[in-house]
Amino acid sequence: MTEIPLGRRRPPRCPICGATPEPRFHPFCSARCADVDLNRWLTGVYAIPASESEDDDQENEGRE
């Protein structure tokens, strides 16, 4: 993989709207985008999908 020289890297963008981030709200551009991100975490939009394997089912049967 090749490295991109520092002078040619694109500046970071707000992960919500793509605008240039403000230092006091880093990595977001505004309090609004920070609140949108927080709401997504609290409502479960950012969830890691998981599936139970057969091994997990067998372990849980012995405990009940």
N, C-alpha and C positions, 0 to 999 in steps of 0.2 A: 504494500500500500504506500502510495506516495504522500509526502507531507506537503501541505499548501503553505507557501511562505506567509509570514505574519502580515505583510502589507497587502496580500491578496485575499485574505479571509473575509467572508461576509460578516458584517456586524451581527450580533445576536438580536433576535426579535422576540417580542412578547409572544408567549406560547398560546395566548387566547386569541388575539386579534392580528398579530403580525406587525404591530407598530414598533418603533424604536423604544426600548425600555427606559424608564426614568430611574436614576440611581436610588432614590428613596423608596421605590416600589419594586426594586430588582427581584426577580427577572421580569416583572410585569411593567406595563407602561402607565398604569393608573390604579387607583384604589378599586375602581370598578372591576377591572380585569382580575385583580387579586381576589375580590369577593366572588366573582364568577367561578374561579378555580376552587376556592374554599367550598362553595356550594356544591360543586361537582364531587368533591371528596366526601362531604357530609351526606349526600344523597345516594352514594354508592355508584355513581357513574364511573369513577376510577376504581374498578374492582378487578382483582386478579381471578380469572376463571379457574375453577378447580373441579376436578372430578374424582370421585372416590374409586379406588381400585378394589379388586376382589380381596386383597390382603387386608385392607382396612375393614371391610365388612366382617371378615372372619375374626379379627381381633375384637371388634365390638360385640359380637355374639357371645363370646366367652365372658364378658364383663356383666352382662345383664342378668 
